[in-house]
């Protein structure tokens, strides 16, 4: 249980860094480049996912279920797509239907996708046990 708490805390810190980049790209694309918020969210989310992967591998998780780093990053991004779908849905409802400010809605979306991504990534990619590939 202690290890889970330590990993969750480190993952939260790594995610905070990734979220900072995500927000910066989102603001740049929507406010300065004039992109639609859902397209901008996709690009900004994927930017954050790459940063989260690098930080997760280097500083957060010590166990790896996959020997192949290429398969691991592919799986990491595919799991991230679940988080992206959650994020897009939350933004569509909160911004598109309820009229909530984009950056406020993004905070809610980030929280929802954080929970989904941490649970899936830890369970499928970064825990001790049988190596899958």
Secondary structure, 3 states (H helix, E strand, C coil): CHHHHHHHHHHHHHHHHHHHHHHHHHHHHHHHCCCCHHHHHHHHHHHHHHHHHHHHHHHHCCCCCCCCHHHHHHHHHHHHHHHHHHHHHHHHHHHHHCCCCHHHHHHHHHHHHHHHHHHHHHHHCCCCCCCCC
